[in-house]
């Protein structure tokens, strides 16, 4: 299994001017990002919404690469988005899925059929022209140049180590304080910095 923080470090050299949507596993990305102005963290949708959010950004910004880091829980909530993305053929969308087999943000409940689903095969069957699956960081690191240079849409399944948040939602430290500041600024119309 892959450590999420180490995996994000491997992506940094390929980031360039790509827009990054860190998704539910984004805490580590926010801690190490090299260009927060190109991180799409404000629009953190409800579980299941990251695929549609990523597709929208990819279609709106066709000249920029979009790295979407989705989760298995999100994919289960919106599996139909795989077919929608494939139909739209966004050449700039790189859809990475972090699979920890649990709903980590709600306490660690198991994702249905987590050990059986072949997510790369599901993406291919939905119409993605390229789909990959990785359980080891070294294998992913070796494949990244070809994945990123090959164009999208591409789906990359990564088996990651679970990091469960067991604190009550209202008592957790926000993983993305930047997004909260931006939302407060937008809603109140005030500058909070």
Secondary structure, 3 states (H helix, E strand, C coil): CECHHHHHHHHHHHHCCCEEECCCCCHHHHHHCCCHHHECCCCCCCCCCHHHHHHHHHHHCCCCCEEEEEEHHHHHHCCHHHHHHHHHCCCCEEEEEEECCEEHHHCCEECCCCCCCCHHHHHHHHCCCEEEEECCHHHHHHHHHHHHHCCCCEEEEEEECCCCCCCCHHHCCCCCHHHHHHHHHHHHCCCCC
